[in-house]
Amino acid sequence: METQNGRYICVNCGYVYDPALGDAMNAISPETAFAELPEPWVCPMCYATRDQFDPLD
Amino acid sequence: MKPSVSSLYQAVELQQEIPPLLIGERANANGSKKFRELLLANDYESCLKIAVEQEAKGAHVIDLCTAYAGRDEMADLTTLVHMCASSLKAPLMIDSTTPACIEACLRIYPGRAIVNSINLEDGGVNIRRICRAAKKYGAVVVALTIDEQGMAMTSGDKLRIAKAIHAIAVDECGLRPHDLLFDCLTFTVGSGDDTLRDAAIQTLEGIRRIKAELPGCLTVLGLSNISFGLAPQARRILNSVFLHEAVAAGLDAAIVDVAKIVPLARISQEDRQVSLDLLQNRQVAGEKDPLMRFIEHFSSRSAAATDEEQGAARTPEEQLFHKVMDGDKQDLDDLLAILRERFKAVDIINQILVPAMRHVGVLFGKGEILLPFVLQSAEVMKASVTLLETYMDKAEGAATTAILLATVQGDVHDIGKNLVDIILSNNGYTVHNIGIKVPAETIIEKAKEVRADLIGLSGLLVKSAMVMQESMGQYREAGLTVPILLGGAALTPKFVAESCVPHYPGPVVYCADAFAGLKAVQEFEAGTLTATTYDSATAVQPMKPGIKVAEIDRTNPVPAPPFFGQRYVTEIDPAVLFPLVNMQALFRGRWGYRRGKMGAGEYANLIQDTVRPLYEELVRRSLAEGWIQPKVSYGYFPCYSEEDTVVVAADGLEHRFFFPRQAEAPFLCIADYFKTAKAGGDIAGFFIVTIGKRMGEEAARLYQANAYRDYLLLHGFSVELTDALAEYWHGVMRREMGIDGQRRHELHGAITQDYQGSRYGFGYPACPDLEAHQPLFAFLKPEAIGISLTENMQMVPEQTTSAIVAHHPQAKYFAV
């Protein structure tokens, strides 16, 4: 089980979603855990869907 | 008198008061590594000891098999029969398929033995000779339900073959019904293969029907096949429960490792239930399928498995199964030689290799193994089939479902299609892979010629999705109705359902990856394949990330480029590219070494011990062999924007680049980042970069040589290296324009666009249209560095990429 605040990486382009920072390109506020991202969320860099993300920490 | 067998010392009833008759299986050169090694060392005394030990553990009869490639079976078997005859109280089962060996052993054995075995595989030659010998010397015979078509899978076939054998053995050769022990064979329920889910049911039903319709005849079963591929501890339980069920169905004798039979009373109610559910293929509403439940139930069981259980004692069938699972090609020819003595080549493929690959596919689907390992398994499959093919009739291989595969017109990308080919052909299907850039007319012609049961079309870019859509009508008009499977990065279920499905009478199915393709073919065989559907009301609309500010600054300065016009650069040291290779995208994305369910430490070890060394080796080899030949054509050109078009002046001509605009806020368009003529005009950079054709050629060579994993690795490496070159050259251009500040090249900046300006690749989300390659080629003239265009504007070699470079500080990636 990974921590709530774990970072996730896009396997398609390498973009890292860091919960501490959120994702301004998708209007995601800081302190949003990866698991709490809305279902239609996609990678802000390459538009890969959430299932293309791998735990990083 | 009750039917019995006997040694020099005692008689043993075939129908035990408490069934079954237990036949010890360990004195077998194929089934026991220990026995084999002793035999190879000519240590007959120790071989005998293995036979004797089983008596103490409760075996009523001892099976003896010395058939092994390179050994003199006649000498080994007669020697050991002699020794067993005087040392064993238990009667002997002479396990051989060679009539001369059987005759010689029956002649010298001082009792009533069992012969293992006869079948109808050769159409009825050996069976007559062996039955006459059995009649002459007074022996019992094990009869396997195998005929010229192979091993009987269904209870109907098992009974049919048993009756045919009965007619020869009893009516023709004079044996009595109770001289026959029918073995109606069993196959694993542990592979996840849909065609084997009812294997236990068919076997149990076969036993019942043979007992009912061939009165007086007896039955025997080699038990352990039922649980191939499962964990050792779970196997013991499942084998024991299955034995109990088989006895209830009327089984008289079982060939087993007597030390590993667990009394039913010692098996917990839960273990028993989950085993019965698996054997009876019992689906429980709202729960996973019985195999998954079985595996999960036993997954936590600490395997106190000894070395003997882990590998040494595996039968050749199991060894082959595990070689496929482990991607291990070592000594494959030896193992297949052993198996060929007992099975037809086509049965080895259909009963062992294909179930093993299906099992690999199931594990991949659950995220328990990674793509490169699947490809290594496929390599073992391919190598095995190649070794077996010489022993097969042409007709035997031709009966499977046929799939035609092609990359569509104008598209040069073949990795996706080739992965589908690898997965399908190594799951036993007949694949006709007709290559890249295939026009619809050729696909129609070939589909008819090879009588394809399904057609699979592949293509990477947006343009290829359009080609697929447009060709649907052609396929319909050509009278085709077979299912069409579509795959490719630019496709979505929505596009397939709304733009392709309505234009073709047969099912059109979206496949996200090679395993979705496999699933579709399996559904086709089961008659359940349906067209892809899409419900826009319930479907999730993906977010459109990007800068939400529509106001674009018009006051930004226009940088001064060092020159205007086009230039070639062909002297680039490949070593500058490696620091810019996106390792995460390469390892996790292209190569499929995803972390998934692994712990952080376990994944770090995988990267450290396996993946990194593979990367280092690729770097070393590609430098040593000169595979990387970076070449660039680029330039800076005066331009101005005119609504959604950028007008570029080059060679005294105006070239118009139209860019699409977002249909929703903030309505971005690449042209917005360039000033209008009225505002004084602007400059635009363009580049086309390639790492040359050597890597693509080398990858193709690996694919042809069935080195599937290395093919995937090299191809992925070449694609990321091309992107690294684009990133490198974009950096050079930013520096030449003086907009790169003080930052150094680093990968993180490349991923997050942490620099001024942007490069927009043609064919990618902000400018998906490849038509722009026409004007671009007119003034960048990349033909001189070996780059050409296909009829639908894709660049060749595949390891080539192009872009328009914008210097505007607000220019970032977006999608239209």
Interface residues (C-beta under 8 A of the other chain):
Chain A: I9 C10 V11 N12 C13 G14 Y15 D23 M25 N26 A27 P38 E39 P40 W41 V42 C43 P44 M45 Y47 T49 Q52 D54 P55 D57
Chain B: V540 Q541 P542 M543 P545 G546 I547 K548 N582 M583 Q584 A585 R588 G589 R594 R595 G596 A600 L747 I751 T752 Q753 P765 Y813 A815
